[in-house]
Structure formats: C-alpha cells, structure tokens
Amino acid sequence: MDVIKLSAHNLNLFFGEKQILKNVTIDFPKNQVTSLIGPSGCGKSTLLRSFNRMHDLSSDAKIEGKLKIDEMDLYDKTKSVTEIRKRIGMVFQKPNPLPKSIFENLSYALNIHNFTKIEIPKLVENALKESFLWDEVKDELKKPAVKLSGGQQQRLCIARTVVLRPEVILMDEPCSALDPISTRKIEDLILKLKKDYTIIIVTHNMQQAQRISDKVAFMYLGELIEFDSCDNIFNHPKQELTKNYIGGHFG
C-alpha cells in the first residue's frame, strides 16, 4: 500500500474572478515520481505551485480546500513559508542559478538555515554528488554558476534544492529548455532521487512521462480527469478524454 506524502482535497484556486483549479483531489505517494500531464493552460503548474505556497506572492489569488504534507496543513497560518519550502523544494522550467559561484549557490541557503562553516562544505559536496555534478565541477567551485552549460545549471538548481534535504521536490518542466543528452541526465537523476524524495513533475513530453513516472495525473481545463499508474494511463486509460490526449488528438 502506498504511503501518502502530499495531498490536495477539494482544491479550488482563483485568480481574481477566474477559477483556475476546480475541485482537485489527489494523493501523491511517498518515494515515487508522479507526472502531471495535460495541454497548456490546464492548471498543472498552478497545482504544483500551490504546494510550495508560491501563490502567496499573488494578491488576487484565493485558495479553498486542504493541502497537506503528511498531516500538516500547508496553509496553517502558524507555519512559515520558509519552513514549508525547506520541506518542499522546487525546480523551475528555466535554470535560475544565483549570480554567485557554484559553491555559493548551495551554501547560501545553508547559511540562512544556520548550518555551521564546518558542516557546509560537506553538505555542498554531497548535494553535488547526488545531482551527478560533482565530478564535473569539483575543481572549479569558485567559478560563476552562470558559466555552466544549461544542463549543468539545471542540475545545479536541483543540487541547490536537495542540499536542504527536503522531503518533496516539485519540478516544473525541468527539461523543456535542454538538449536530449542533458534531458537524459536529468531523467536518470530523477529516478535516482526518488529513493530519498517524493517527486512531482510537470511535463509536456509524453515519452518522458512514460520513462520516469510511477503515477500519472491527467489534467484538463483545471480539473483532474484521471490519476492512475503510468502503465494504466498510457495503455489502459479509463476516460475517453485521457485516451484522446495520449493519442495526440488534441493538446
């Protein structure tokens, strides 16, 4: 039986008068990769960002329903956003390294969370190793992170996320701007990381979803249409809409 790590129950989300998510209920299993698929504008990224409290930055955003990590309410007013984002990290579509050195990109968050100067170098090294980047950068940690290739920058952003040891990693189309070789490295990394993390990824790449996913959620016009194992979604979908999307009839 799956252990549920992250969940949404009767989630409705509005920007002003416009409703973006409509009564979404979903449970994400621990130590599995769940892909969110569906056409552009269907609410995938909006759902992903709800778990990381990214919509707190939008004054016209209104959220109804319950979102939880384990049994903790993510929108409990007594819980700080910093505390939540330490447990739920996020990797964005476009690599966004800080305008600092490779080392400082990872040590920055560790300093904020009061790790000691003795602890930090080892934690940085471990995160870079976890992200398949250590062997490529270990001799140039003082190099500006923006000098890395696009694929290396994205792996650095993943390392920057895992350095705080979150429980969940949210990924919003992390490979969309990368070449096939870099994409493969990120996919291999995702499959390795799921041993220690629960991963939710938004992707438009159906082949990628099939390669890396344990579970797949298909969304359309703000609604969750179908959520099942990767095999069932791609080979035995229950909903006609899912079948048509998987078959390339729209999207």
MOBEL-V71576 format. One record per pair of residues at least 4 apart in sequence whose ideal C-beta (glycine too) atoms are under 6 Angstrom apart, sorted by sequence separation. I is the first residue (numbers start at 1). J is the second residue. D is the distance in Angstrom with one decimal. If there is no record, write none. Layout:
I;J;D / I;J;D
//
This chain:
38;42;3.8 / 43;47;5.6 / 79;83;5.6 / 84;88;5.9 / 92;96;5.7 / 100;104;3.7 / 103;107;5.8 / 104;108;5.8 / 107;111;6.0 / 115;119;4.7 / 119;123;5.8 / 133;137;5.7 / 134;138;5.3 / 143;147;5.6 / 148;152;3.8 / 178;182;3.9 / 193;197;5.1 / 209;213;5.1 / 228;232;4.1 / 231;235;5.5 / 232;236;4.8 / 233;237;5.7 / 14;19;5.1 / 49;54;3.7 / 68;73;5.9 / 79;84;5.9 / 100;105;5.6 / 110;115;4.2 / 115;120;5.4 / 128;133;4.8 / 129;134;4.3 / 148;153;4.8 / 178;183;4.9 / 194;199;5.4 / 203;208;5.1 / 219;224;5.7 / 220;225;5.0 / 228;233;5.1 / 237;242;3.8 / 244;249;4.2 / 28;34;5.2 / 38;44;5.6 / 55;61;4.1 / 128;134;4.1 / 203;209;5.4 / 237;243;4.7 / 245;251;5.4 / 13;20;5.1 / 67;74;4.4 / 98;105;5.1 / 209;216;5.9 / 218;225;4.9 / 13;21;4.0 / 36;44;4.3 / 97;105;5.5 / 161;169;5.9 / 175;183;4.2 / 218;226;4.8 / 190;199;6.0 / 11;21;5.5 / 74;84;5.9 / 110;120;5.0 / 217;227;4.5 / 145;156;5.8 / 175;186;5.2 / 174;186;5.9 / 234;246;5.9 / 10;23;5.7 / 11;24;4.3 / 107;120;5.1 / 110;123;6.0 / 226;239;4.8 / 216;230;5.1 / 225;239;5.5 / 10;25;5.9 / 8;24;5.4 / 9;25;5.2 / 225;241;5.4 / 226;242;4.6 / 107;124;5.9 / 213;230;4.2 / 216;233;4.1 / 225;242;5.9 / 8;26;5.3 / 69;87;5.9 / 106;124;4.4 / 7;27;4.7 / 154;174;5.9 / 106;127;5.7 / 6;28;4.2 / 21;43;5.1 / 133;155;4.7 / 190;212;5.3 / 4;27;4.4 / 5;28;5.8 / 20;43;5.5 / 131;155;4.8 / 187;211;5.9 / 210;234;5.7 / 218;242;4.9 / 5;30;4.0 / 21;46;5.9 / 187;212;5.3 / 20;46;5.0 / 133;159;5.9 / 2;29;3.7 / 3;30;4.3 / 131;158;4.9 / 151;178;5.3 / 53;81;4.9 / 131;159;3.8 / 150;178;5.8 / 169;197;5.0 / 173;202;5.4 / 168;198;4.7 / 169;199;5.0 / 170;200;5.4 / 171;201;4.2 / 172;202;5.0 / 53;84;5.7 / 128;159;5.2 / 151;182;2.7 / 127;159;4.3 / 130;162;5.4 / 102;137;5.4 / 127;162;5.2 / 52;88;5.3 / 127;163;3.8 / 51;88;5.7 / 52;90;4.9 / 103;141;4.1 / 102;141;5.0 / 105;145;4.9 / 123;163;5.8 / 101;142;4.9 / 102;143;5.7 / 102;145;5.1 / 16;60;4.5 / 15;60;5.4 / 15;61;5.7 / 14;62;4.5 / 97;145;3.7 / 97;146;5.9 / 13;63;5.2 / 12;64;4.3 / 12;65;5.8 / 11;65;3.9 / 106;160;5.5 / 10;65;4.2 / 105;160;5.5 / 109;164;5.6 / 9;65;5.7 / 97;153;5.3 / 9;66;4.4 / 106;163;4.8 / 132;189;5.4 / 95;153;3.6 / 8;67;5.1 / 95;154;4.5 / 97;156;5.6 / 7;68;5.1 / 95;157;5.3 / 6;69;5.5 / 91;157;5.4 / 91;158;5.5 / 91;161;5.6 / 89;161;3.7 / 89;166;4.0 / 86;164;5.4 / 88;166;5.9 / 87;166;5.6 / 93;172;5.1 / 87;167;5.1 / 88;168;4.5 / 89;169;5.1 / 90;170;4.5 / 91;171;4.6 / 92;172;5.5 / 93;173;4.3 / 91;174;5.1 / 93;176;5.5 / 94;177;5.8 / 52;170;5.8 / 48;170;5.1 / 48;172;5.7 / 45;172;5.3 / 48;202;5.6 / 45;202;5.5 / 44;202;4.5 / 33;194;5.2 / 6;168;5.6 / 31;194;5.7 / 33;199;4.7 / 34;200;5.0 / 35;201;5.3 / 36;202;4.8 / 30;198;5.2 / 35;203;5.4 / 28;200;5.8 / 37;209;5.6 / 35;209;4.1 / 44;219;5.5 / 43;219;5.4 / 42;219;4.5 / 35;213;4.2 / 42;220;5.2 / 33;212;5.3 / 43;222;4.4 / 33;213;5.3 / 38;218;5.6 / 33;214;5.3 / 34;215;4.3 / 35;216;5.0 / 36;217;5.1 / 37;218;5.4 / 38;219;3.9 / 32;214;3.9 / 38;220;5.5 / 5;198;4.3 / 26;224;5.8 / 22;222;4.5 / 24;224;4.9 / 21;222;5.1 / 22;223;5.0 / 26;227;5.8 / 20;222;5.5 / 39;251;3.9
//
